[in-house]
Amino acid sequence: MVVKQKQLSKYIGNELEYVKQVLDSEKPSATSGSWTQSLEQQFVERFGINYAIAHNSGTSGLHTCLRAAGVGPGDEVISPALTVVMNSFATLYQGAVPVFADIDPDTFNINPEDLRKRITPRTKAIMPVSLYGLPPDMDAIMEIAAEHNLTVIEDNAQCLLGTYKGRLAGTIGHMSMFSFENSKHIGIGEGGMVISNDEELALEVRKNAGIGYKNLTADGGRVKLNEDPFQDPNYKRHDCLGWNYRMTELCAAVGVAQMERIDEIVKRHQQVAQLYTEVIDGCDWLIPQQVPQGYTNTYWSYAVKYEGMAALGVPWKDFYQTYKNMGGDGFYAAWSLPYQEPALDKLGYGTQSCPVAEEIQPKLMQFKANYRDMELAQQKSDALAKTIEFFQG
Ligand SMILES: Cc1ncc(COP(=O)(O)O)c(C=O)c1O
């Protein structure tokens, strides 16, 4: 029987203390407290950008960015074919059309040449994804976007502090989103952040996420700045349509504590990845995501293309089960391509074609990289070594 070991706590910093402070203040709403602002300020400083707007999820962040970019009914938004469905859903929330570009077979990220081919006169925005923690080829993407006057919204849900040619992922596109959903580098339950250097876009994002309160600013999320006018019967609060996508103070307090330890958290993901890399080095049927020169991968997850079926006749599921029997943790396959999901098929978007992504997706294995205990990570990479040996002989 495989016994599941309990991991060390994820929340070993100031999380509890900060949550207590929020509760003691009796101001747990983003409209009156200060923790959300503190988390935003941490992003502004860390990324050296002008604006950060906290959201209640990464998906809502993608939605507000698309609306800020002016994406509306009939417009097309291009995402990579290998990603979660949320990029497509955010596109659909705006009544726009999700279009998919194929991926690079080595990095698994969007292929700029294929992206170029998918552009039509109706294309309005591109949503490149830093898949598994590795930024895509942003220079090429920004060049294409500039040629066609398109807005680039970086999806860095899986990539916090990844770099591309010396720049932090998130500082290159017009807007960028990060996710704090529990499996991410920073996990606060649910949450997200949008960053941008553009005041107009940031203000739009803030108002879209903040129920259209008229006194919101690009850098300020508090709405009750002065009680007197706010309590006046004639006071008009909202000057545009918006959603309630605000982050709560409780979540922000956890996020602030996690951000204080972000370098250590990212480094641990990279150290776990290094263990796997050493184990699969020399195995020509487990091919890891390639990291081009000048990029840093933050390894939300360690992705490997499994060629064991072709090389040894061992199906994906047999490898999966054997790894678990050897003491490894269950790992996820890559998500079905969004256009292969019934939700998109039902809406008439199921007939697109991205052959490279279709070929690679069923082969992918996403090994856990978020171990907090390096001893446990070592046990899992040992289990991987044993599994390879078992099949390779
Ligand atoms: C690539 C990518 N995009 C978008 C999202 C959506 O983020 P969230 O779960 O915070 O809404 C996720 C996370 O699940 C993701 O991995």
The ligand as an SDF file (V2000), in Angstrom:
LIG
                    3D

 16 16  0  0  0  0  0  0  0  0999 V2000
   -2.2170   29.0930  -17.4760 C   0  0  0  0  0  0  0  0  0  0  0  0
   -3.3510   29.4830  -16.5600 C   0  0  0  0  0  0  0  0  0  0  0  0
   -4.1650   30.4790  -16.9350 N   0  0  0  0  0  0  0  0  0  0  0  0
   -5.1890   30.8670  -16.1620 C   0  0  0  0  0  0  0  0  0  0  0  0
   -5.4500   30.2690  -14.9540 C   0  0  0  0  0  0  0  0  0  0  0  0
   -6.6030   30.7220  -14.1530 C   0  0  0  0  0  0  0  0  0  0  0  0
   -6.2450   31.1890  -12.8910 O   0  0  0  0  0  0  0  0  0  0  0  0
   -7.2350   31.0340  -11.6590 P   0  0  0  0  0  0  0  0  0  0  0  0
   -7.3640   29.5970  -11.3180 O   0  0  0  0  0  0  0  0  0  0  0  0
   -6.5730   31.8330  -10.5770 O   0  0  0  0  0  0  0  0  0  0  0  0
   -8.5410   31.6320  -12.0580 O   0  0  0  0  0  0  0  0  0  0  0  0
   -4.6130   29.2220  -14.5170 C   0  0  0  0  0  0  0  0  0  0  0  0
   -4.7760   28.5750  -13.2120 C   0  0  0  0  0  0  0  0  0  0  0  0
   -5.4770   27.6920  -12.9470 O   0  0  0  0  0  0  0  0  0  0  0  0
   -3.5470   28.7910  -15.3540 C   0  0  0  0  0  0  0  0  0  0  0  0
   -2.7580   27.7800  -15.0060 O   0  0  0  0  0  0  0  0  0  0  0  0
  1  2  1  0
  2  3  1  0
  2 15  2  0
  3  4  2  0
  4  5  1  0
  5  6  1  0
  5 12  2  0
  6  7  1  0
  7  8  1  0
  8  9  2  0
  8 10  1  0
  8 11  1  0
 12 13  1  0
 12 15  1  0
 13 14  2  0
 15 16  1  0
M  END
$$$$
